[in-house]
């Protein structure tokens, strides 16, 4: 199994029930995916698991029965990982870095 698949499996396992009980939690999940790089401490290849805004929305949507990536796209600030999500992912060996975007001013 690839670590990218492991990331998605762990993410679903940890958060799917909370999301289905409270769909508003999807905003928090989207924020923890968009412009965030996740790595697993056990991965010898140090695979970077990262999601674009659209891909983050797709993962959240896939955890619900009737949802589309646009339901989650930009619903909250990107690159914000709550303490709850961080702690849960850490329990599975995951850590994260926030991607920094540079703006060209000129």
Phi, psi and omega in degrees: 000137177284157177289337174295316177293321178299319178303309182297320178297314179296317180301313179298312182303317184287326193239352186297319182292318178298320180294317181291333177281331183212095184299336178299336177299339178301328177297317179295320178295315179302315180299325182281352180254318187287122181063033176234138175253125178251139177226149178256133183296341182267358182276111180294340179267357179053046181302133176267119176258108184224151185229135171289173178302315182293315181295324176298316177297322179295319180295315179298314181300323182292344180273353179246164184286309183235082183216158181228151183304328180292343175294338185243344184304117177057036180278350180202172180300140177282161173060041175237115180251115181291160178299321179300310180293317179302312181296319180295315180292323177300325179297341178256008176092010183263143171228167185221160170228144177274132175282133178261133179254128179261133178261138179269112181251129180178000000 
